Amino acid sequence: MTSFKETTMNEKQYTAFDVTMNSAGVLTVTLDVPKRPMNVFTVEVIDELDHIITDIESRLDVKLVVFCSNKESGFLAGADVKAIARIAGPSQAGRLIDAGQQLFHRIDHLQLPTLAVIHGPCLGGGLEWALACDYRIARDNSSTKIGLPEIKLGLIPGWGGTQRLPRQVGLSQSLKMILQGKAVSAHTAAKIGLIDRAISPDDWEDGVRHFISELLHSRYRRSTPMRRRITNWLELSRPGSSFVLHTARRQIKQKEHQYPALGAAMSAIEVGLRREGAGYVTERSEFVKLLATATCRNLLNLFFARESARDIKTWGRREKVDLHSHEIRRLGVIGAGAMGAGIGQFAATHGYEVAMREVDESAAQAGRQRIEKLIKTYADRNRLSLSARSELNQRVAVATDDDAIVLSDLVVEAAVERLEVKQEIFKNLDHVVSSDCILATNTSSLSVDAIAGQTQRPERVAGLHFFNPVHRMELVEVVRGSRTNDDTITRLVAFVRSLGKTPIVTKDSPGFLVNRVLFPYLGEAVLMYGEGHAPADIDRELRHFGMPMGPLQLIDQVGLDVAMHVANSLGDVLVGLDPVVDVLGRFVDAGDLGKKSGRGFYRYRDGKASAREDQTTVPMSTLDVSDRFTIDGLNMIQRRLVYPMLAESVRCKEQQVVREDWMIDLAMVLATGFAPHRGGPLRVIDSIGIEAVYQNMRQLQVIHGARMAPPQLMADMANKGTRFFVREGSIDSRESELPRGEHTQEGTP
């Protein structure tokens, strides 16, 4: 990755760095952390960089320092998250922040120019390092992502990010990047002034050499558009910054109690604008405090769960599999409707050759139009060239005969959600594709075994449940039938990972994991609506709990017809669904299918929801029973809706729908948006206490009937006083040592 360098001579040897000097006086410091797929800051890396900077400070022969990465994977992904999770207490956290802040302060104040050469991810501490440099350039392709994502872990940038970024790109842009944790492309980074130049991949090596030459010969002049200079000056002035900060505080007010890092970031930025040196002190103090919050612990646990889910070794196998000899290269998709088109387009953007089959030419033409629209949106968002757009379109072919899919390594069926239709498709596929081709169904609830039984290869049949919309939803349920072999599961997990998505392997049971846990929550909301409660009241309380949208709004988004179908398929495992189906059936019979038809639990005009004119409601009457419940931080509306989800999560553990407890929590957060700051359903039970949840479930059963009955495992755990997540030396074990009152201070019951 450093082939742009001219002839050099090696300096002192380091473990993580290669330091070289050329005849022009350019000292290149190249990072390549050993035994890591991506560069990260560790204590050892920081220590070595500290020694390198000490050497540079005493030298007179260096004219320019260039920092770059030797890994194709990218520049630097930030600090080692595992090391952050292992921090023992405030003192150790403070020392870590001090080390980074002081190191980057020294880089910032070197008496010679410094340049960060960025490709791939430049995140967290990586960007904070680059911000301490005088100049930054980046390779302008889709893999380059520049940002400060610490907020997603319940933290804030701790090595000067809250201080340097506002002065570099202006207050509004920096608030957007820090509070949302979203990375920007090289093109956008150049546009907002975060980097000096975005260089195309074709011109990369020559472009880097040319920029270095400009710096050496003092030919480079940073040109900031007048409009941006004026905007930044106004925003950083006292009146302007006060207005921008006040507006931002209003926007985060509803979420600040759930995500305290939002307010902490605001405080660090505001203090830094008023008194620059004091901002670093505030940044350090806020980071240390956040590290001890329940929100941070839960988000860190979700981070590690996601990493585990993406690791092939997590899913294990009893037989040795050579992934290279069994690699999936050609994908077939049956059905080019919304889901099929989404799967096909997304796979094509990740390099797969995709062949799609439809029932007739009319359906095929409609499918082509869907895919072309999806590809255009993707290409526009990623600024693809005309040739790249053309190549992407050519990767997807839609036909009406079996010849299109005969050479596929994997065929994903995305036809209508009817068992007899899917069975007929699989019966036909069995004779069309090669014997080692995997057949997967995208069903959300139908039996994989019932579908696989129509083939002569049940060991190569599985479920591959993508969520809608495919390009946005990270989770994919990989469903193992009773006869699915390990080779098939391993190859499907590898395929899902290659798409940048997170797989969870589930047992073949009604609703698999996500729909099974989610539907008691949705069904209870439907019953509350049937009792006369206003949808807006129900949905508002669940947003306050931390859901991205309320349950009735979610059903409107999914479609009431789809919800009714899922309810019917879950009749064998969930109690009390008949009244739910009745309510949904009345909507469906009237043609009120939700947002797609303009009417559901809400009325929709121009995409905006409002109350239906024919809606009749009754006042919520909850005060007469609230004193029966053990305090859990929830109100009666939240308790009635959330507890069924908690109970079903325990039943899924009881019945081993998935292998590990963390898989339940991760799946629900990724697929349904279950309040991330709470960590997932099982962590909510741990935070409240299993005894309290069990007793409250029994009270709900008295009030609402058998559908609220707590599972036997919950009763057993309550009797023993056990938890789901207690591991020696882990974040969870430290959490269990905290006083119970602390769990309520950060928005967690």
Secondary structure, DSSP 8 states (H G I E B T S, - for coil): --TT--SEEEEEE-SSEEEEEETTSEEEEEE--TT-SS--B-HHHHHHHHHHHHHHHT-SS-SEEEEEE--TT-SB--B-HHHHHT--SHHHHHHHHHHHHHHHHHHHT-SS-EEEEE-SEEETHHHHHHHTSSEEEEE-STT-EEE--GGGGT----SSHHHHHHHHH-HHHHHHHHHH---B-HHHHHHTTSSSEEE-GGGHHHHHHHHHHHHHTT-------HHHHHHHHHHHSHHHHHHHHHHHHHHHTTTTTT-HHHHHHHHHHHHHHHSHHHHHHHHHHHHHHHHTSHHHHHHHHHHHHHHHHT-HHHH--SS---TTTT---EEEEE--SHHHHHHHHHHHHTT-EEEEE-SSHHHHHHHHHHHHHHHHHHHHHTT--HHHHHHHHHTEEEESSGGGGTT-SEEEE---S-HHHHHHHHHHHHHHS-TT-EEEE--SSS-HHHHHTTSS-GGGEEEEEE-SSTTT--EEEEEE-TT--HHHHHHHHHHHHHTT-EEEEEES-TTTTHHHHHHHHHHHHHHHHHTT--HHHHHHHHHHHT-SS-HHHHHHHH-HHHHHHHHHHTTTTSSS-HHHHHHHHHHHHTT--BGGGTBSSSEEETTEEE--TT--------TTTGGGS---S--HHHHHHHHHHHHHHHHHHHTTSSSSHHHHHHHHHHHH---GGGT-HHHHHHHH-HHHHHHHHHHHHHHH-GGG---HHHHHHHHHT--S---TTSHHHHHHTS-GGGGGTTT--
